[in-house]
Amino acid sequence: MEDSVTMNSNMNTPAEAIEANINAGVGKANLPLGKMILLGIMAGAFIAIGGASSNVSVHSMADVGLARTLAGCIFPVGLMMIVLVGGELFTGNCLMMMGVLDKKIKGLQMLRNLVVVYLSNLVGALIVDVLVFYSGQFDYTGGALGAYTIKVALAKANISFGKGFTSGIMCNILVCGAILAAAAAKDATGKIFACFFPILAFVAAGYEHCVANMYYIPAGILAATKAEYVTKAEELYGITATQCEALSVSGMLQNLLPVTLGNIVGGSICLGCLCYFIYRKNWTRR
């Protein structure tokens, strides 16, 4: 396997990246509560900034494929900042499952971290929602950005449970793959590229990320409070004021429940458990 391959000095082997992630998970599990909350708020804000910036770039593009590709080129800035600056991100922390399997983390420690970080990510994303709304950014292109924000939020609020769940699985396979790839890189340039391409793929494919949606849906709820954005949404997309009523806390929960569950399965089981059994299990020839 990788032991027989001479790796570039700027890279860790996959097994070393898994080892590093497990050890990092131990640190996450033992963070003081206050520090965990602050790091979670920071990560939620970073992801929200990536979402807000990508919306600005694509809001007036008609070609969906090109728009998603461009958004995918900008959105990764959030994960890059988390990897290089710091932060506790719910979706990435699903990989703590490897530490549980390795008996270095207790299941309750992982659960505590995920709950605290999830709520802290929400706070960070909501702070950015409010700042973006009051900055006047949604006025761009005669209010078209506000209308686009409503459109994106409505699509997410109306997603079916099955689509949200499976899309969440696919999303977090790529997000956690980016985190493990970043752990394989030893320098900042490598970590940036490791984050960029998997996140580009998930955004371009339109998969669902619970923390990103903590920005997108509340942003749409705020945009829908201004009549000019609602009017513009009807003009551009045929979205009526009645349809905008789906933008609510219940609509947000309708998205976050299946997407969060899918993200957990994608990160902790589909990738975390798989990588653990490949690289940490003692395989013996028979």
GUMAR-806074 format. One record per residue: y, z, x of N, C-alpha, C in turn. Coordinates in Angstrom, 3 decimals. Layout:
<pts>
PT        n.Y        n.Z        n.X       ca.Y       ca.Z       ca.X        c.Y        c.Z        c.X
PT          Y          Z          X          Y          Z          X          Y          Z          X
...
</pts>
This chain:
<pts>
PT        n.Y        n.Z        n.X       ca.Y       ca.Z       ca.X        c.Y        c.Z        c.X
PT     -1.183      0.000      0.840      0.000      0.000      0.000      1.241      0.000      0.881
PT      2.341      0.759      0.445      3.573      0.678      1.197      3.448      1.216      2.610
PT      2.418      2.082      2.861      2.234      2.659      4.181      1.929      1.594      5.231
PT      1.362      0.467      4.793      0.986     -0.594      5.721      2.121     -1.580      5.943
PT      3.255     -1.331      5.283      4.384     -2.240      5.372      5.496     -1.582      6.179
PT      6.044     -2.292      7.128      7.170     -1.778      7.894      8.437     -1.972      7.068
PT      9.028     -0.851      6.621     10.189     -0.913      5.760     11.459     -1.038      6.600
PT     12.463     -1.706      6.049     13.762     -1.786      6.671     14.324     -0.381      6.860
PT     15.006     -0.154      7.982     15.520      1.181      8.280     16.560      1.637      7.270
PT     17.134      0.710      6.501     18.123      1.068      5.491     17.486      1.398      4.144
PT     16.160      1.441      4.119     15.461      1.708      2.863     14.433      2.806      3.025
PT     14.276      3.606      1.969     13.121      4.474      1.848     11.994      3.687      1.193
PT     10.756      4.058      1.437      9.639      3.458      0.723      9.684      3.925     -0.730
PT      8.997      3.229     -1.636      8.937      3.714     -3.023      8.445      5.155     -3.121
PT      7.447      5.512     -2.323      6.931      6.880     -2.350      7.990      7.880     -1.907
PT      8.784      7.499     -0.904      9.856      8.381     -0.439     10.948      8.519     -1.487
PT     11.234      7.421     -2.195     12.241      7.481     -3.262     11.780      8.400     -4.385
PT     10.483      8.341     -4.717      9.936      9.228     -5.747     10.026     10.678     -5.284
PT      9.682     10.919     -4.037      9.763     12.273     -3.460     11.194     12.801     -3.536
PT     12.152     11.945     -3.162     13.559     12.352     -3.177     14.009     12.668     -4.595
PT     13.555     11.868     -5.558     13.954     12.105     -6.947     13.357     13.400     -7.477
PT     12.118     13.680     -7.119     11.488     14.933     -7.549     12.246     16.128     -6.977
PT     12.599     16.060     -5.698     13.343     17.149     -5.072     14.731     17.310     -5.689
PT     15.361     16.170     -6.011     16.659     16.235     -6.681     16.517     16.870     -8.062
PT     15.396     16.590     -8.720     15.144     17.180    -10.030     15.032     18.693     -9.977
PT     14.472     19.196     -8.887     14.388     20.648     -8.711     15.796     21.247     -8.653
PT     16.680     20.552     -7.925     18.066     21.000     -7.856     18.742     20.967     -9.213
PT     18.468     19.925     -9.997     19.035     19.805    -11.328     18.555     20.945    -12.233
PT     17.268     21.259    -12.126     16.695     22.298    -12.978     17.296     23.664    -12.690
PT     17.775     23.864    -11.468     18.285     25.175    -11.065     19.808     25.241    -10.973
PT     20.487     24.251    -11.527     21.947     24.276    -11.524     22.473     25.441    -12.362
PT     23.533     26.099    -11.909     24.197     27.088    -12.771     24.719     26.398    -14.023
PT     24.716     27.105    -15.134     25.081     26.494    -16.419     26.459     25.849    -16.383
PT     27.443     26.542    -15.848     28.799     25.996    -15.829     28.896     24.702    -15.047
PT     28.250     24.678    -13.882     28.268     23.461    -13.060     27.538     22.330    -13.753
PT     26.435     22.643    -14.427     25.679     21.633    -15.160     26.538     21.002    -16.259
PT     27.287     21.836    -16.963     28.149     21.340    -18.038     29.230     20.428    -17.483
PT     29.889     20.861    -16.406     30.967     20.064    -15.827     30.453     18.730    -15.285
PT     29.297     18.760    -14.631     28.710     17.513    -14.128     28.297     16.597    -15.275
PT     27.831     17.188    -16.379     27.471     16.394    -17.549     28.687     15.752    -18.193
PT     29.781     16.504    -18.290     31.025     15.951    -18.847     31.505     14.792    -17.980
PT     31.444     14.973    -16.657     31.890     13.924    -15.741     31.056     12.662    -15.900
PT     29.741     12.813    -15.992     28.874     11.648    -16.145     29.129     10.933    -17.467
PT     29.288     11.694    -18.547     29.571     11.086    -19.843     30.874     10.307    -19.818
PT     31.876     10.839    -19.123     33.159     10.156    -19.005     33.032      8.882    -18.180
PT     32.268      8.942    -17.079     32.089      7.753    -16.238     31.424      6.619    -17.023
PT     30.375      6.951    -17.776     29.694      5.919    -18.567     30.631      5.354    -19.630
PT     31.410      6.230    -20.258     32.357      5.784    -21.286     33.417      4.865    -20.695
PT     33.892      5.172    -19.508     34.886      4.314    -18.851     34.300      2.931    -18.593
PT     33.036      2.881    -18.175     32.378      1.590    -17.996     32.307      0.815    -19.298
PT     31.990      1.516    -20.394     31.924      0.868    -21.697     33.277      0.370    -22.169
PT     34.299      1.199    -22.008     35.647      0.812    -22.438     36.151     -0.382    -21.644
PT     35.921     -0.377    -20.339     36.389     -1.470    -19.490     35.674     -2.780    -19.811
PT     34.365     -2.694    -20.061     33.620     -3.922    -20.374     34.056     -4.490    -21.718
PT     34.400     -3.630    -22.682     34.896     -4.109    -23.980     36.197     -4.889    -23.816
PT     37.088     -4.395    -22.967     38.357     -5.083    -22.737     38.102     -6.495    -22.212
PT     37.145     -6.621    -21.319     36.891     -7.905    -20.665     36.305     -8.957    -21.591
PT     35.531     -8.533    -22.579     34.787     -9.513    -23.380     35.258     -9.632    -24.819
PT     36.249     -8.867    -25.232     36.553     -8.782    -26.667     37.023    -10.091    -27.294
PT     37.518    -11.007    -26.475     37.998    -12.270    -27.052     37.084    -13.448    -26.728
PT     35.891    -13.174    -26.187     34.956    -14.247    -25.828     34.046    -14.582    -27.007
PT     33.914    -15.867    -27.303     33.096    -16.294    -28.434     31.619    -16.438    -28.066
PT     31.329    -16.822    -26.833     29.950    -17.031    -26.401     29.291    -15.682    -26.122
PT     28.311    -15.319    -26.936     27.688    -14.003    -26.834     26.992    -13.814    -25.493
PT     26.268    -14.836    -25.036     25.548    -14.726    -23.776     26.486    -14.486    -22.605
PT     27.563    -15.254    -22.530     28.526    -15.079    -21.449     29.221    -13.732    -21.553
PT     29.534    -13.327    -22.785     30.212    -12.046    -22.985     29.344    -10.889    -22.505
PT     28.062    -10.930    -22.854     27.166     -9.854    -22.432     26.971     -9.854    -20.922
PT     26.923    -11.052    -20.341     26.770    -11.129    -18.886     27.986    -10.553    -18.183
PT     29.172    -10.887    -18.666     30.390    -10.344    -18.068     30.458     -8.833    -18.267
PT     30.121     -8.380    -19.474     30.108     -6.936    -19.722     29.129     -6.247    -18.781
PT     27.992     -6.902    -18.549     26.990     -6.341    -17.650     27.456     -6.266    -16.208
PT     28.417     -7.091    -15.836     28.962     -7.045    -14.480     29.941     -5.891    -14.300
PT     30.503     -5.406    -15.399     31.524     -4.356    -15.332     30.963     -2.987    -15.680
PT     30.085     -2.925    -16.654     29.549     -1.654    -17.124     28.885     -0.816    -16.024
PT     28.213     -1.409    -15.025     27.531     -0.592    -14.007     28.431      0.334    -13.219
PT     29.755      0.153    -13.296     30.658      1.030    -12.543     30.423      2.493    -12.908
PT     30.016      2.750    -14.160     29.769      4.123    -14.583     28.647      4.775    -13.791
PT     27.499      4.088    -13.696     26.366      4.646    -12.954     26.671      4.694    -11.462
PT     27.396      3.701    -10.960     27.765      3.721     -9.546     28.557      4.983     -9.217
PT     29.526      5.330    -10.073     30.328      6.525     -9.816     29.481      7.785     -9.890
PT     28.521      7.809    -10.805     27.633      8.974    -10.908     26.808      9.125     -9.641
PT     26.243      8.012     -9.163     25.403      8.054     -7.963     26.210      8.438     -6.725
PT     27.432      7.913     -6.600     28.215      8.118     -5.384     29.123      9.345     -5.440
PT     29.612      9.689     -6.641     30.552     10.801     -6.781     29.856     12.054     -7.305
PT     28.911     11.845     -8.207     28.183     12.966     -8.783     28.242     12.953    -10.299
PT     27.339     13.676    -10.905     27.283     13.763    -12.364     25.859     13.949    -12.825
PT     25.725     14.555    -13.990     24.412     14.753    -14.601     24.323     13.858    -15.836
PT     23.445     12.865    -15.767     23.318     11.882    -16.838     21.986     12.083    -17.564
PT     22.050     12.244    -18.875     20.856     12.525    -19.676     19.748     11.521    -19.426
PT     20.081     10.246    -19.485     19.041      9.223    -19.382     18.356      9.260    -18.023
PT     19.125      9.415    -16.963     18.530      9.504    -15.638     17.722     10.773    -15.440
PT     18.158     11.856    -16.080     17.457     13.129    -15.923     16.112     13.168    -16.639
PT     15.824     12.152    -17.432     14.485     12.048    -18.019     13.422     11.920    -16.922
PT     13.839     11.467    -15.736     12.906     11.357    -14.610     12.462     12.720    -14.093
PT     13.085     13.793    -14.559     12.638     15.131    -14.171     11.189     15.378    -14.587
PT     10.674     14.537    -15.470      9.268     14.631    -15.867      8.350     14.567    -14.649
PT      8.753     13.828    -13.626      7.926     13.738    -12.419      7.827     15.101    -11.737
PT      8.908     15.861    -11.737      8.886     17.198    -11.170      8.026     18.150    -11.970
PT      8.012     17.949    -13.298      7.141     18.764    -14.154      5.680     18.470    -13.828
PT      5.338     17.193    -13.715      3.962     16.810    -13.384      3.565     17.306    -11.997
PT      4.546     17.381    -11.095      4.293     17.838     -9.730      4.290     19.369     -9.629
PT      4.515     20.018    -10.774      4.530     21.484    -10.859      5.644     22.122    -10.021
PT      6.729     21.349     -9.819      7.891     21.900     -9.133      8.984     22.311    -10.114
PT      8.843     21.850    -11.352      9.789     22.170    -12.416      8.991     22.610    -13.635
PT      9.448     23.640    -14.308      8.810     24.053    -15.553      9.334     23.202    -16.701
PT      8.483     22.999    -17.705      8.879     22.196    -18.850     10.126     22.726    -19.528
PT     10.260     24.041    -19.625     11.439     24.636    -20.259     12.696     24.406    -19.433
PT     12.547     24.340    -18.112     13.700     24.038    -17.264     14.193     22.614    -17.517
PT     13.257     21.692    -17.647     13.628     20.312    -17.952     14.297     20.230    -19.319
PT     13.734     20.911    -20.303     14.299     20.885    -21.650     15.713     21.460    -21.656
PT     15.909     22.583    -20.958     17.243     23.192    -20.870     18.239     22.209    -20.287
PT     17.850     21.561    -19.183     18.746     20.611    -18.542     19.082     19.454    -19.473
PT     18.082     18.895    -20.113     18.321     17.728    -20.961     19.225     18.056    -22.145
PT     19.024     19.216    -22.759     19.854     19.601    -23.910     21.298     19.828    -23.480
PT     21.478     20.603    -22.411     22.832     20.903    -21.930     23.539     19.634    -21.473
PT     22.841     18.799    -20.715     23.451     17.575    -20.191     23.758     16.597    -21.327
PT     22.876     16.501    -22.307     23.111     15.602    -23.447     24.415     15.969    -24.153
PT     24.572     17.237    -24.474     25.771     17.692    -25.179     27.010     17.547    -24.296
PT     26.850     17.790    -23.003     27.980     17.651    -22.079     28.377     16.184    -21.913
PT     27.389     15.278    -21.852     27.689     13.843    -21.825     28.488     13.432    -23.057
PT     28.118     14.004    -24.204     28.839     13.705    -25.450     30.296     14.134    -25.344
PT     30.528     15.322    -24.811     31.906     15.809    -24.660     32.700     14.877    -23.749
PT     32.101     14.485    -22.615     32.790     13.593    -21.691     33.125     12.254    -22.322
PT     32.180     11.704    -23.078     32.417     10.417    -23.735     33.508     10.534    -24.803
PT     33.496     11.626    -25.554     34.506     11.814    -26.598     35.908     11.979    -26.014
PT     36.000     12.630    -24.858     37.305     12.766    -24.205     37.865     11.389    -23.870
PT     37.021     10.516    -23.332     37.467      9.165    -23.012     37.813      8.395    -24.287
PT     37.035      8.578    -25.360     37.358      7.943    -26.650     38.791      8.261    -27.070
PT     39.128      9.527    -27.038     40.463      9.958    -27.476     41.545      9.404    -26.558
PT     41.309      9.465    -25.247     42.298      8.963    -24.296     42.525      7.465    -24.460
PT     41.431      6.716    -24.614     41.554      5.264    -24.792     42.287      4.938    -26.085
PT     41.951      5.634    -27.163     42.575      5.370    -28.465     44.081      5.603    -28.392
PT     44.485      6.715    -27.834     45.916      7.043    -27.796     46.656      6.324    -26.676
PT     45.923      5.677    -25.781     46.582      4.881    -24.740     47.141      3.582    -25.299
PT     46.705      3.207    -26.505     47.150      1.953    -27.101     46.339      0.756    -26.671
PT     45.232      1.002    -25.966     44.423     -0.098    -25.458     43.892     -0.990    -26.575
PT     43.571     -0.411    -27.719     43.009     -1.200    -28.819     44.015     -2.208    -29.382
PT     45.285     -2.099    -28.983     46.296     -3.062    -29.436     46.216     -4.389    -28.700
PT     45.412     -4.449    -27.644     45.335     -5.685    -26.852     44.995     -6.876    -27.755
PT     45.598     -8.022    -27.419     45.377     -9.289    -28.130     45.665     -9.120    -29.626
PT     46.802     -8.495    -29.910     47.219     -8.343    -31.302     46.276     -7.493    -32.133
PT     45.644     -6.530    -31.497     44.715     -5.651    -32.217     43.287     -6.154    -32.242
PT     43.039     -7.277    -31.546     41.685     -7.835    -31.545     40.690     -6.906    -30.836
PT     41.163     -6.173    -29.834     40.252     -5.242    -29.168     39.850     -4.116    -30.120
PT     40.795     -3.649    -30.937     40.452     -2.645    -31.946     39.438     -3.178    -32.935
PT     39.601     -4.440    -33.346     38.662     -5.065    -34.274     37.283     -5.220    -33.633
PT     37.268     -5.629    -32.367     36.001     -5.788    -31.650     35.299     -4.443    -31.495
PT     36.066     -3.411    -31.254     35.500     -2.066    -31.130     34.828     -1.650    -32.428
PT     35.441     -1.977    -33.548     34.843     -1.704    -34.863     33.552     -2.494    -35.028
PT     33.587     -3.762    -34.643     32.403     -4.616    -34.776     31.225     -4.060    -33.987
PT     31.466     -3.689    -32.722     30.399     -3.161    -31.872     29.840     -1.871    -32.463
PT     30.720     -0.988    -32.890     30.285      0.300    -33.437     29.477      0.125    -34.718
PT     29.900     -0.803    -35.573     29.176     -1.043    -36.826     27.764     -1.557    -36.570
PT     27.643     -2.461    -35.617     26.314     -2.995    -35.297     25.392     -1.884    -34.843
PT     25.922     -0.944    -34.095     25.112      0.161    -33.602     24.813      1.171    -34.716
PT     25.789      1.444    -35.561     25.602      2.414    -36.636     24.589      1.923    -37.671
PT     24.432      0.610    -37.775     23.525      0.040    -38.783     22.167     -0.366    -38.221
PT     21.889      0.016    -36.996     20.618     -0.382    -36.386     19.457      0.338    -37.074
PT     18.336     -0.338    -37.197     17.161      0.288    -37.800     16.513      1.247    -36.805
PT     15.730      2.178    -37.315     15.087      3.171    -36.445     14.184      2.483    -35.426
PT     13.383      1.536    -35.884     12.442      0.867    -34.989     13.135      0.104    -33.887
PT     14.185     -0.625    -34.241     14.920     -1.391    -33.229     15.621     -0.460    -32.245
PT     16.217      0.619    -32.767     16.890      1.565    -31.890     15.919      2.220    -30.923
PT     14.733      2.573    -31.413     13.737      3.254    -30.598     13.211      2.345    -29.491
PT     12.783      1.143    -29.863     12.218      0.234    -28.853     13.284     -0.258    -27.877
PT     14.489     -0.489    -28.382     15.573     -0.905    -27.502     15.933      0.215    -26.535
PT     15.848      1.451    -27.009     16.105      2.607    -26.145     15.073      2.729    -25.038
PT     13.826      2.424    -25.356     12.772      2.446    -24.331     13.091      1.435    -23.230
PT     13.380      0.211    -23.627     13.663     -0.839    -22.659     14.877     -0.495    -21.804
PT     15.891      0.062    -22.448     17.112      0.423    -21.733     16.822      1.408    -20.613
PT     16.100      2.474    -20.931     15.960      3.523    -19.929     14.916      3.213    -18.865
PT     14.050      2.262    -19.121     13.214      1.773    -18.027     14.111      1.166    -16.949
PT     15.119      0.419    -17.377     16.023     -0.224    -16.428     16.985      0.777    -15.798
PT     17.521      1.709    -16.594     18.457      2.693    -16.046     17.758      3.580    -15.012
PT     16.589      4.088    -15.369     15.858      4.944    -14.424     15.349      4.138    -13.233
PT     15.036      2.864    -13.468     14.682      1.992    -12.357     15.846      1.851    -11.388
PT     17.071      1.761    -11.924     18.257      1.672    -11.072     18.435      2.949    -10.256
PT     18.175      4.090    -10.878     18.331      5.372    -10.183     17.305      5.509     -9.062
PT     16.072      5.112     -9.328     15.047      5.174     -8.282     15.337      4.163     -7.170
PT     15.837      2.998     -7.553     16.189      2.001     -6.543     17.342      2.507     -5.670
PT     18.305      3.201     -6.295     19.412      3.775     -5.529     18.901      4.840     -4.561
PT     17.852      5.573     -4.978     17.259      6.579     -4.091     16.534      5.927     -2.921
PT     16.111      4.681     -3.106     15.443      3.959     -2.020     16.435      3.472     -0.970
PT     17.708      3.289     -1.386     18.728      2.826     -0.447     19.311      4.004      0.324
PT     19.608      3.772      1.602     20.123      4.848      2.441     21.628      4.777      2.659
PT     22.258      3.658      2.285     23.703      3.561      2.466     24.382      3.237      1.141
PT     25.705      3.378      1.113     26.464      3.213     -0.124     26.350      1.794     -0.676
PT     26.361      0.807      0.220     26.264     -0.587     -0.228     24.945     -0.829     -0.947
PT     23.867     -0.339     -0.356     22.560     -0.498     -0.984     22.482      0.196     -2.331
PT     23.069      1.369     -2.423     23.043      2.116     -3.688     23.839      1.375     -4.770
PT     24.963      0.781     -4.383     25.776      0.030     -5.344     24.998     -1.167     -5.895
PT     24.370     -1.938     -5.005     23.590     -3.088     -5.457     22.379     -2.651     -6.282
PT     21.775     -1.515     -5.899     20.614     -1.015     -6.638     20.994     -0.648     -8.064
PT     22.201     -0.133     -8.245     22.677      0.198     -9.594     23.067     -1.054    -10.377
PT     23.662     -2.014     -9.668     24.290     -3.139    -10.353     23.315     -4.008    -11.145
PT     22.266     -4.481    -10.517     21.442     -5.502    -11.161     20.613     -4.980    -12.338
PT     19.954     -3.821    -12.248     19.224     -3.337    -13.427     20.150     -3.030    -14.612
PT     21.350     -2.504    -14.329     22.280     -2.203    -15.424     22.833     -3.491    -16.008
PT     23.114     -4.471    -15.153     23.500     -5.795    -15.656     22.438     -6.321    -16.604
PT     21.177     -6.176    -16.234     20.084     -6.680    -17.067     20.040     -5.968    -18.419
PT     20.201     -4.640    -18.427     20.114     -3.920    -19.703     21.290     -4.259    -20.618
PT     22.483     -4.407    -20.056     23.646     -4.744    -20.893     23.536     -6.178    -21.406
PT     23.160     -7.100    -20.523     23.031     -8.498    -20.936     21.965     -8.664    -22.016
PT     20.909     -7.858    -21.931     19.837     -7.936    -22.928     20.202     -7.233    -24.231
PT     21.251     -6.415    -24.214     21.688     -5.743    -25.435     20.891     -4.512    -25.795
PT     20.269     -3.863    -24.814     19.489     -2.658    -25.092     20.409     -1.465    -25.367
PT     19.824     -0.424    -25.954     20.610      0.704    -26.452     20.521      1.921    -25.523
PT     21.681      2.450    -25.154     21.798      3.599    -24.256     22.541      4.708    -25.004
PT     21.907      5.864    -25.157     22.476      6.899    -26.018     23.834      7.390    -25.523
PT     24.003      7.540    -24.215     25.279      8.048    -23.712     26.374      6.998    -23.870
PT     26.060      5.746    -23.603     27.042      4.685    -23.840     27.455      4.659    -25.306
PT     26.488      4.862    -26.208     26.800      4.844    -27.633     27.631      6.049    -28.063
PT     27.627      7.103    -27.233     28.512      8.242    -27.491     29.970      7.847    -27.300
PT     30.196      6.752    -26.560     31.539      6.181    -26.481     31.747      5.138    -27.570
PT     30.829      4.166    -27.671     31.065      3.008    -28.532     31.261      3.374    -30.004
PT     30.418      4.238    -30.533     30.502      4.526    -31.971     31.727      5.375    -32.319
PT     32.004      6.475    -31.617     33.246      7.202    -31.911     34.499      6.355    -31.690
PT     34.450      5.440    -30.709     35.593      4.539    -30.507     35.814      3.688    -31.751
PT     34.717      3.205    -32.346     34.825      2.436    -33.582     35.314      3.281    -34.744
PT     34.862      4.536    -34.803     35.329      5.450    -35.857     36.836      5.648    -35.753
PT     37.328      5.851    -34.526     38.771      6.025    -34.331     39.527      4.743    -34.663
PT     39.010      3.598    -34.222     39.678      2.324    -34.500     39.772      2.071    -35.996
PT     38.749      2.475    -36.740     38.720      2.243    -38.186     39.726      3.104    -38.945
PT     40.352      4.076    -38.265     41.369      4.895    -38.932     42.715      4.182    -38.995
PT     42.861      3.065    -38.284     44.119      2.324    -38.297     43.948      1.034    -39.095
PT     44.763      0.895    -40.112     44.632     -0.225    -41.043     44.747     -1.573    -40.349
PT     45.584     -1.656    -39.310     45.771     -2.952    -38.651     44.507     -3.425    -37.942
PT     43.725     -2.494    -37.412     42.474     -2.887    -36.764     41.430     -3.303    -37.798
PT     41.417     -2.600    -38.923     40.479     -2.945    -39.999     40.813     -4.329    -40.552
PT     42.098     -4.583    -40.743     42.532     -5.898    -41.236     42.158     -6.997    -40.249
PT     42.330     -6.714    -38.963     41.995     -7.693    -37.944     40.483     -7.927    -37.894
PT     39.710     -6.876    -38.117     38.250     -7.013    -38.124     37.797     -7.907    -39.272
PT     38.478     -7.803    -40.412     38.131     -8.674    -41.548     38.527    -10.109    -41.247
PT     39.680    -10.268    -40.601     40.167    -11.605    -40.267     39.264    -12.300    -39.249
PT     38.824    -11.574    -38.246     38.041    -12.172    -37.161     36.551    -12.215    -37.443
PT     36.024    -11.162    -38.098     34.579    -11.026    -38.227     34.085    -10.898    -39.668
PT     34.988    -10.905    -40.624     34.583    -10.765    -42.015     34.118     -9.362    -42.371
PT     34.515     -8.380    -41.569     34.133     -6.983    -41.817     35.129     -6.362    -42.789
PT     34.637     -5.858    -43.908     35.520     -5.297    -44.923     35.761     -3.806    -44.691
PT     36.785     -3.295    -45.367     37.086     -1.868    -45.280     35.919     -1.041    -45.799
PT     35.219     -1.567    -46.816     34.047     -0.857    -47.360     32.951     -0.745    -46.302
PT     32.717     -1.813    -45.561     31.709     -1.786    -44.502     32.080     -0.778    -43.413
PT     33.361     -0.620    -43.177     33.820      0.309    -42.141     33.504      1.754    -42.495
PT     33.192      2.013    -43.765     32.849      3.377    -44.165     31.553      3.851    -43.518
PT     30.743      2.907    -43.013     29.512      3.276    -42.311     29.803      3.919    -40.962
PT     31.060      3.775    -40.521     31.450      4.393    -39.260     31.797      5.859    -39.519
PT     30.811      6.693    -39.327     30.937      8.118    -39.623     29.996      8.886    -38.700
PT     30.047     10.191    -38.813     29.139     11.019    -38.011     27.691     10.717    -38.370
PT     27.411     10.527    -39.665     26.038     10.224    -40.075     25.597      8.867    -39.535
PT     26.519      7.901    -39.508     26.202      6.600    -38.929     25.921      6.702    -37.442
PT     26.651      7.568    -36.777     26.426      7.789    -35.355     25.055      8.418    -35.115
PT     24.708      9.398    -35.933     23.405     10.050    -35.793     22.261      9.088    -36.090
PT     22.500      8.154    -37.021     21.477      7.161    -37.348     21.128      6.319    -36.131
PT     22.097      6.131    -35.253     21.851      5.401    -34.009     21.287      6.315    -32.932
PT     21.929      7.455    -32.729     21.584      8.304    -31.593     20.174      8.876    -31.672
PT     19.682      9.165    -32.865     18.343      9.746    -32.984     17.268      8.816    -32.432
PT     17.140      7.588    -32.955     16.080      6.724    -32.416     16.341      6.275    -30.985
PT     17.608      6.035    -30.648     17.921      5.566    -29.295     17.631      6.658    -28.271
PT     17.980      7.893    -28.592     17.704      9.002    -27.678     16.202      9.175    -27.475
PT     15.450      9.126    -28.553     13.994      9.244    -28.441     13.423      8.107    -27.603
PT     13.923      6.904    -27.827     13.467      5.760    -27.034     13.827      5.906    -25.569
PT     15.046      6.382    -25.296     15.451      6.611    -23.905     14.546      7.626    -23.229
PT     14.158      8.676    -23.945     13.269      9.695    -23.388     11.913      9.082    -23.034
PT     11.363      8.312    -23.965     10.064      7.681    -23.728     10.152      6.699    -22.558
PT     11.195      5.886    -22.541     11.335      4.891    -21.481     11.480      5.511    -20.111
PT     12.298      6.566    -20.020     12.549      7.174    -18.719     11.473      8.122    -18.257
PT     11.026      9.010    -19.154     10.099     10.058    -18.726      8.648      9.598    -18.710
PT      8.272      8.758    -19.668      6.869      8.353    -19.784      6.620      6.979    -19.156
PT      7.326      5.966    -19.649      7.050      4.600    -19.187      7.324      4.423    -17.697
PT      8.380      5.077    -17.187      8.676      4.932    -15.767      8.323      6.194    -14.988
PT      8.755      7.356    -15.461      8.520      8.589    -14.728      7.049      8.884    -14.510
PT      6.277      8.918    -15.591      4.846      9.206    -15.470      4.126      8.114    -14.684
PT      4.486      6.876    -14.939      3.840      5.759    -14.244      4.051      5.871    -12.737
PT      5.311      6.066    -12.326      5.602      6.162    -10.891      4.929      7.382    -10.274
PT      4.894      8.477    -11.020      4.266      9.680    -10.486      2.786      9.422    -10.195
PT      2.075      8.845    -11.154      0.645      8.638    -10.963      0.341      7.562     -9.917
PT      1.251      6.633     -9.735      1.052      5.618     -8.696      1.278      6.203     -7.305
PT      2.375      6.932     -7.142      2.795      7.329     -5.801      2.504      8.777     -5.426
PT      2.160      9.632     -6.390      1.909     11.040     -6.059      0.461     11.454     -6.273
PT     -0.249     10.728     -7.102     -1.666     11.051     -7.319     -2.445     10.750     -6.054
PT     -3.420     11.594     -5.766     -4.277     11.405     -4.582     -5.379     10.411     -4.933
PT     -5.114      9.123     -4.662     -6.079      8.074     -4.960     -7.117      8.012     -3.836
PT     -8.352      8.099     -4.178     -9.423      7.993     -3.189    -10.341      6.834     -3.552
PT    -10.792      6.128     -2.518    -11.680      5.004     -2.745    -13.073      5.501     -3.100
PT    -13.703      4.760     -3.980    -15.068      5.102     -4.355    -16.001      3.986     -3.940
</pts>
